[in-house]
Amino acid sequence: MGRYAWELVTRLSNRPELESLRFYLNGRWIADPASLLQEAHAAKPKRRRKVKVPKWYTDWRSSSAFRSSIFHSPNYFLPAHSGIAVATIHDLSIIKFPETHPMERRQKFDRELSGTLDRASHLITPSEAIRKEVIEYFSWPADKVTAVANGVAPSFNSKQSSEILIPTLSRCGLRPNEYALCVSTLEPRKNIGALLRAYSRLSETLRARYPLVLAGHKGWLSESLHDSIDKGRSEGWLHYLGFVPEADLPALYAGARAFLYPSLYEGFGLPVLEAMASGVPVLTSDSSSLPEVSNGAALLIDPNDDDLLYKGIDRILLDDDWRALAKARGLEVAARFSWERCIEQTMAVYTRLSPAL
């Protein structure tokens, strides 16, 4: 969701159709969204500077000026607003799998989602699978929900030589084509526990040859999972990198022999797209949006079946004929996705709601 919001911020700024573009966060106007990234990475966040705006602009709830503007929330919730409003609903995991989310997040959705739906003029989802869920669950008019797929950055590609990959991989203790990769926040919905159980069943020789690499934030509700991670690390077949800087991710993907993503449920599944764009064979789940995004390029398994997951991992590591086909198909599918296309389709939604654009 952060990547999606950032792509909107940076790319919409270059659209000549928009007369003006302003940014709003937690009750305040943001002059430069890039400053939020600087604050997030600073050891001691700087005191937030109050942005001076015209007096009439400070209370949009009563200002008639906003009635001809479009407010777009890229992360579910819409504040009180008198104009045209668009909300992006990334998935319904909070409803379908509430036990996989922290209590405070569930409470926020209980408080605010119904109000957002009352105020929204249009909804955007990242996949057709989630579009159908939103229409069905909320009885939402089908013509007021549009699926707009995410994109993939050009930095994720298959044309990186070993010489380019080695500096990054060496810092992580890795070598090209000699590890399987999973990039994911450690949270229950991502099904990492099942992945570890399946990987531990591989032969000792195979695990030694192709250790599993986990990259991602420690997440939430993952205390027992960290015990399993520690066990795999002590046995030598698991590397846990934790949070990986964005600049290192393209090399980490491109150097992998396989990408494993047995998530229980996804609104889109951006890591799957990034792996395919990097020329890496993918194993993922046969549920939610993942078959739609992988579109015949990935090895699909039932994420609730540990035996199928184990057999799938063994195949994706060793079946060279299938691997070659998966790489070629993955590159073909990934080439259809771009952030430019995402912005074009988002602008089409805006234009539909406000023809003057």
C-alpha positions as CSV (number, residue, x, y, z in Angstrom):
1,M,0.0,0.0,0.0
2,G,2.9,2.3,0.7
3,R,4.4,1.6,-2.7
4,Y,1.0,2.3,-4.4
5,A,0.5,5.6,-2.5
6,W,4.0,6.7,-3.4
7,E,3.6,5.9,-7.1
8,L,0.3,8.0,-7.1
9,V,2.1,10.9,-5.4
10,T,5.0,11.1,-7.7
11,R,3.3,10.3,-11.0
12,L,0.1,12.3,-10.6
13,S,2.3,15.3,-10.0
14,N,3.3,15.2,-13.7
15,R,-0.2,15.0,-15.1
16,P,-1.0,18.2,-17.0
17,E,-4.8,17.5,-16.7
18,L,-4.7,18.2,-13.0
19,E,-5.1,21.9,-12.2
20,S,-3.6,21.3,-8.8
21,L,-2.6,18.5,-6.5
22,R,-2.4,18.7,-2.8
23,F,-1.6,16.1,-0.1
24,Y,-3.4,15.5,3.2
25,L,-2.4,13.2,6.1
26,N,-3.9,12.8,9.6
27,G,-5.6,16.2,9.6
28,R,-2.8,18.3,8.1
29,W,-1.6,19.4,4.7
30,I,1.7,18.0,3.5
31,A,3.9,20.3,1.3
32,D,6.4,17.7,0.3
33,P,5.4,14.0,0.7
34,A,9.1,13.0,0.3
35,S,9.7,14.6,3.7
36,L,7.6,11.8,5.3
37,L,10.1,9.3,4.0
38,Q,13.0,11.3,5.5
39,E,11.1,11.5,8.8
40,A,10.6,7.7,8.8
41,H,14.3,7.0,8.3
42,A,15.6,9.6,10.7
43,A,16.8,8.4,14.1
44,K,14.9,11.3,15.7
45,P,12.0,12.5,13.5
46,K,12.1,16.2,12.9
47,R,9.3,18.3,14.4
48,R,6.6,18.6,11.8
49,R,6.4,22.0,10.2
50,K,2.9,23.4,9.9
51,V,2.0,24.1,6.3
52,K,0.5,27.5,5.6
53,V,-2.5,27.4,3.3
54,P,-5.2,29.9,2.5
55,K,-7.8,30.2,5.2
56,W,-10.7,29.1,3.0
57,Y,-8.7,25.9,2.3
58,T,-8.4,24.7,5.9
59,D,-11.9,23.5,6.3
60,W,-12.9,21.4,3.4
61,R,-16.0,20.0,5.0
62,S,-17.8,23.4,4.6
63,S,-15.9,24.8,1.6
64,S,-17.8,24.8,-1.7
65,A,-14.5,25.0,-3.5
66,F,-13.9,21.3,-2.8
67,R,-17.2,20.3,-4.4
68,S,-15.6,20.4,-7.9
69,S,-12.4,18.6,-6.7
70,I,-11.7,14.9,-6.3
71,F,-10.4,13.5,-3.0
72,H,-8.6,10.1,-3.4
73,S,-7.7,8.0,-0.4
74,P,-5.1,5.4,-1.4
75,N,-5.5,3.4,1.8
76,Y,-9.2,2.6,2.5
77,F,-10.4,5.5,4.6
78,L,-12.0,8.8,3.6
79,P,-12.3,11.7,5.9
80,A,-15.4,13.9,6.1
81,H,-15.5,15.6,2.8
82,S,-18.2,17.4,0.7
83,G,-16.8,16.7,-2.8
84,I,-16.2,13.8,-5.1
85,A,-14.4,11.0,-3.2
86,V,-12.5,7.9,-4.4
87,A,-11.2,5.2,-2.0
88,T,-8.9,2.4,-2.9
89,I,-9.9,-0.9,-1.2
90,H,-6.8,-3.1,-1.4
91,D,-8.4,-6.3,0.0
92,L,-11.0,-7.6,2.4
93,S,-8.7,-9.5,4.6
94,I,-9.8,-7.6,7.7
95,I,-13.3,-9.0,7.1
96,K,-12.4,-12.5,5.8
97,F,-9.4,-13.2,8.1
98,P,-9.9,-10.8,11.1
99,E,-7.7,-13.1,13.3
100,T,-4.7,-12.3,11.1
101,H,-4.8,-8.6,12.1
102,P,-4.0,-6.7,15.3
103,M,-7.0,-5.7,17.4
104,E,-6.4,-2.0,17.0
105,R,-6.6,-2.3,13.2
106,R,-9.8,-4.3,13.4
107,Q,-11.3,-1.6,15.7
108,K,-10.3,1.1,13.2
109,F,-12.0,-0.7,10.4
110,D,-15.1,-1.1,12.6
111,R,-15.2,2.6,13.3
112,E,-14.4,4.0,9.9
113,L,-15.0,1.8,6.9
114,S,-18.8,2.1,6.9
115,G,-18.5,5.9,6.8
116,T,-16.0,5.7,4.0
117,L,-18.4,3.6,1.9
118,D,-21.2,6.1,2.6
119,R,-19.0,9.0,1.4
120,A,-17.3,7.3,-1.6
121,S,-18.4,8.2,-5.1
122,H,-16.3,5.4,-6.5
123,L,-14.1,2.6,-5.4
124,I,-10.8,1.3,-6.8
125,T,-9.4,-2.2,-6.2
126,P,-6.1,-3.6,-7.3
127,S,-7.5,-6.7,-9.0
128,E,-10.7,-8.1,-10.5
129,A,-10.8,-10.7,-7.8
130,I,-11.1,-8.0,-5.1
131,R,-13.5,-6.0,-7.2
132,K,-15.9,-8.9,-7.3
133,E,-15.6,-9.4,-3.5
134,V,-16.3,-5.7,-2.8
135,I,-19.4,-5.8,-5.1
136,E,-20.7,-8.9,-3.5
137,Y,-19.9,-8.2,0.2
138,F,-21.0,-4.6,0.3
139,S,-23.8,-4.9,-2.4
140,W,-21.9,-2.1,-4.2
141,P,-23.0,-1.1,-7.7
142,A,-20.7,-2.8,-10.2
143,D,-20.4,0.3,-12.3
144,K,-18.9,2.2,-9.3
145,V,-16.0,-0.2,-8.7
146,T,-13.0,-0.3,-11.0
147,A,-10.1,-2.7,-10.9
148,V,-6.8,-0.9,-11.5
149,A,-3.8,-3.2,-11.3
150,N,-0.5,-2.2,-9.6
151,G,2.7,-1.8,-11.6
152,V,6.2,-3.0,-11.3
153,A,9.3,-0.8,-11.3
154,P,11.8,-1.1,-14.1
155,S,14.5,-1.9,-11.5
156,F,13.0,-5.3,-11.2
157,N,14.4,-7.1,-14.3
158,S,16.2,-10.2,-15.6
159,K,19.1,-8.4,-17.2
160,Q,21.3,-8.0,-14.2
161,S,24.6,-9.8,-14.6
162,S,26.3,-11.7,-11.8
163,E,28.8,-8.9,-11.5
164,I,26.0,-6.5,-10.7
165,L,24.3,-8.9,-8.3
166,I,27.3,-10.1,-6.3
167,P,28.0,-6.9,-4.2
168,T,24.5,-6.9,-2.8
169,L,24.2,-10.7,-2.4
170,S,27.6,-10.9,-0.8
171,R,26.5,-8.5,2.0
172,C,23.7,-11.0,2.7
173,G,25.9,-14.0,2.6
174,L,24.3,-15.3,-0.7
175,R,25.4,-16.3,-4.2
176,P,23.4,-16.1,-7.4
177,N,21.0,-18.9,-8.2
178,E,21.8,-20.7,-4.9
179,Y,18.8,-19.7,-2.7
180,A,15.0,-19.7,-2.7
181,L,13.4,-16.4,-1.7
182,C,10.3,-15.2,0.1
183,V,9.8,-11.4,0.5
184,S,7.0,-10.8,3.0
185,T,6.0,-9.1,6.2
186,L,5.9,-11.8,8.9
187,E,2.1,-11.9,9.6
188,P,-0.3,-14.8,9.8
189,R,-2.0,-14.2,6.4
190,K,1.3,-14.7,4.6
191,N,1.4,-18.4,5.7
192,I,5.2,-18.3,6.4
193,G,4.7,-21.1,9.0
194,A,3.5,-23.5,6.4
195,L,6.4,-22.5,4.1
196,L,8.9,-23.3,6.8
197,R,7.3,-26.6,7.6
198,A,7.4,-27.6,3.9
199,Y,11.0,-26.4,3.4
200,S,12.2,-28.4,6.5
201,R,10.9,-31.6,4.8
202,L,13.2,-31.2,1.8
203,S,16.3,-33.4,1.8
204,E,19.2,-32.2,3.8
205,T,21.3,-32.0,0.6
206,L,18.7,-29.9,-1.3
207,R,18.3,-27.5,1.7
208,A,22.1,-27.1,1.9
209,R,22.3,-26.4,-1.8
210,Y,19.4,-24.0,-1.9
211,P,18.8,-22.4,1.5
212,L,15.6,-20.4,2.0
213,V,15.9,-16.7,2.4
214,L,13.2,-14.7,4.2
215,A,13.2,-10.9,3.7
216,G,10.7,-8.6,5.4
217,H,9.6,-6.7,8.5
218,K,9.0,-8.8,11.6
219,G,5.3,-7.9,11.4
220,W,2.7,-8.8,14.0
221,L,1.2,-11.8,15.7
222,S,4.4,-13.7,14.7
223,E,6.0,-14.7,18.0
224,S,5.8,-18.4,17.5
225,L,6.9,-18.0,13.9
226,H,10.2,-16.5,15.1
227,D,10.8,-19.6,17.1
228,S,10.6,-21.6,13.9
229,I,12.9,-19.2,12.1
230,D,15.5,-19.5,14.8
231,K,15.3,-23.3,14.5
232,G,15.8,-23.1,10.7
233,R,18.7,-20.7,11.1
234,S,20.4,-23.0,13.7
235,E,20.1,-25.9,11.3
236,G,21.7,-23.9,8.6
237,W,19.0,-23.9,5.9
238,L,17.3,-20.6,6.6
239,H,18.6,-17.0,6.3
240,Y,16.4,-14.3,7.8
241,L,17.4,-10.9,6.6
242,G,14.7,-8.9,8.2
243,F,13.8,-5.5,6.6
244,V,15.8,-5.1,3.4
245,P,16.5,-1.6,1.9
246,E,14.5,-0.9,-1.3
247,A,17.7,-0.4,-3.3
248,D,18.8,-4.0,-2.5
249,L,15.5,-5.7,-3.5
250,P,16.0,-5.9,-7.3
251,A,19.3,-7.8,-6.8
252,L,17.9,-10.0,-4.1
253,Y,15.0,-11.0,-6.5
254,A,17.1,-11.4,-9.6
255,G,19.7,-13.6,-7.8
256,A,17.1,-16.1,-6.5
257,R,16.6,-19.6,-8.0
258,A,12.9,-19.5,-7.1
259,F,10.4,-17.2,-5.4
260,L,8.0,-18.8,-2.9
261,Y,4.8,-16.9,-1.9
262,P,2.1,-19.3,-0.4
263,S,0.0,-16.5,1.0
264,L,-3.5,-17.3,2.2
265,Y,-5.0,-14.2,0.6
266,E,-3.8,-11.2,-1.4
267,G,-5.5,-8.1,-2.8
268,F,-2.8,-8.1,-5.6
269,G,0.5,-9.8,-4.6
270,L,3.1,-7.3,-5.8
271,P,6.1,-9.5,-4.8
272,V,4.9,-12.2,-7.2
273,L,4.9,-9.6,-10.0
274,E,8.4,-8.3,-9.0
275,A,9.7,-11.8,-9.0
276,M,8.3,-12.6,-12.5
277,A,9.7,-9.3,-13.8
278,S,13.1,-10.4,-12.5
279,G,13.0,-13.6,-14.4
280,V,12.5,-15.9,-11.4
281,P,10.2,-18.9,-11.4
282,V,7.3,-18.4,-8.9
283,L,5.3,-20.7,-6.6
284,T,2.3,-19.1,-5.1
285,S,-1.3,-19.8,-4.0
286,D,-4.3,-20.7,-6.1
287,S,-6.5,-18.3,-4.2
288,S,-7.7,-14.7,-4.2
289,S,-5.9,-12.4,-6.7
290,L,-2.7,-14.5,-7.1
291,P,-3.9,-16.7,-10.1
292,E,-5.0,-13.4,-11.8
293,V,-1.7,-11.7,-11.4
294,S,0.5,-14.6,-12.2
295,N,-1.8,-15.5,-15.2
296,G,-0.4,-19.0,-16.0
297,A,3.2,-18.2,-15.2
298,A,3.4,-19.5,-11.7
299,L,3.2,-22.9,-10.0
300,L,-0.1,-22.7,-8.1
301,I,-0.8,-24.7,-5.0
302,D,-3.4,-24.9,-2.3
303,P,-1.8,-22.9,0.6
304,N,-3.6,-25.0,3.1
305,D,-2.1,-28.3,1.9
306,D,1.4,-28.8,3.3
307,D,2.1,-31.8,1.1
308,L,1.4,-29.9,-2.1
309,L,3.5,-27.0,-0.9
310,Y,6.4,-29.4,-0.2
311,K,6.1,-31.1,-3.6
312,G,5.8,-27.7,-5.3
313,I,9.0,-26.4,-3.7
314,D,10.9,-29.5,-4.7
315,R,9.7,-29.1,-8.3
316,I,10.4,-25.4,-8.6
317,L,14.0,-26.0,-7.5
318,L,14.8,-29.0,-9.6
319,D,12.5,-29.3,-12.7
320,D,14.6,-27.4,-15.2
321,D,12.2,-27.8,-18.1
322,W,9.3,-26.3,-16.1
323,R,11.6,-23.6,-14.8
324,A,12.6,-22.4,-18.3
325,L,8.9,-22.2,-19.3
326,A,8.0,-20.4,-16.1
327,K,10.7,-17.8,-16.6
328,A,9.7,-17.0,-20.1
329,R,6.0,-16.8,-19.3
330,G,6.7,-14.7,-16.2
331,L,8.6,-12.1,-18.2
332,E,5.8,-12.0,-20.7
333,V,3.1,-11.5,-18.1
334,A,5.1,-9.0,-16.0
335,A,5.7,-6.8,-19.1
336,R,1.9,-6.1,-19.2
337,F,2.0,-4.3,-15.8
338,S,3.4,-0.8,-15.3
339,W,2.9,2.1,-12.9
340,E,2.3,4.3,-15.9
341,R,-0.6,2.1,-16.9
342,C,-1.9,2.2,-13.3
343,I,-1.9,6.0,-13.4
344,E,-3.6,6.2,-16.8
345,Q,-6.4,4.0,-15.6
346,T,-6.7,6.0,-12.3
347,M,-6.9,9.2,-14.3
348,A,-9.7,7.6,-16.4
349,V,-11.6,7.1,-13.1
350,Y,-11.1,10.7,-12.2
351,T,-12.2,11.9,-15.6
352,R,-15.3,9.8,-15.4
353,L,-16.3,11.4,-12.1
354,S,-15.2,14.9,-13.2
355,P,-15.5,15.3,-17.0
356,A,-13.8,18.7,-16.8
357,L,-10.5,17.0,-16.3
